[in-house]
């Protein structure tokens, strides 16, 4: 049953008031103007799905506002037969630096770069470990390239590697995208992802749009979301190398590496020039030139002994990084747990054991000996770890970087503590 825009406005006002927030407060939280929100609350302006999601998140509406918004019939205008322009990219960070090669490669893949001669819709996979800057790079590029996509940008966080989270399905995202694009057919409710992909691709025919699918876990999450129009481009970010997306769907893979030393120095200069980390730039090596770790270490002015032990890559210092900074969704431990929870039981055991015992670069044969398994089984476990960047891989050998080794040691200790607790 459809509802009037005023019903959404009333629900929004009630929820906002219950939180003790003014219209100005809400405007600051959701990045919409106060006057616009006022018109929505009075029913003079029709709510969008994007606004409803932002308000739900800011006010703890648990999806209530988006459900009401989806029940408000779209106002038909003379131009209602055209796909509305949507601009859904989240804000990009203001202190973004470097990544020139990656940005240049994204530019080169853009449909406009080939004069519109692509024989399909470009698909790019941007992968790398947690905290390396995948999403920040794509968002920075997307905002800079927005004018090339005259019909807008669609964005969805697929929630693939969030600790304790449930990844979104293609069906969930397609329903959201179709609504955002103005599709309100009643028969969509009974369709699965494959069926929903048909009207989605139809709406994008002849359009020039950018679709960003963030934090994907597997190809099945994104295949139904891929447009066919040559003017559209899809960028998928993931911690997984997604070989299936490369082989079957022809994705171009761009792996995000650690920052170059000069990029790390540039980032550090934008963050805090007074910190001990800034005074001893050699400490950046201990952070692996990973943007997230540089941000964490620079904003906590720890004692010199901590930075010295960090520089020596001592596990105790690395473990301290896990407890620093941010909320539960952006702490280093939480991000790494999101990858760890994606592993099979045997792979979590292998991760803990190898992180504790393996030194430097090691081969499949070395791993088989440490794990007391056959080489085929060891190779399968190593591939599972390397596919989501918990292990480094180069020329047939594997290794832990300091961060993932410290995390493996921490997980091994946690499991041992749980076992001892059960024996008491």
Secondary structure, DSSP 8 states (H G I E B T S, - for coil): --B-HHHHHHHHHHHHHHTT--HHHHHHHHT--HHHHHHHHTTSS---HHHHHHHHHHHT-TTHHHHHHHHB-----TTTTS---EE------TT----HHHHHHHHHHSGGGGTT--SS-EEEEEE--TTS-HHHHHHHHHHHTGGG-TTEEEEEE--TT-TT-----HHHHHHHHHHHTT---GGGGG--HHHHHHHHHHHHTT---EEEEEEE-SGGGTGGG----TT-EEEEEESS--HHHHHHH--EEEE-----HHHHHHHHHHH-TTSHHHH-GGGGGTTTT-HHHHHHHHSS---HHHHHHHHTT-HHHHHHHHTSSS-TTTSHHHHHHHHHTTS-HHHHHHHHHHHHH--SSB-HHHHHHHHTS-HHHHHHHHHHHHHTTSSEEETTEEE--HHHHHHHHHHHHHHHHHHHHHH-
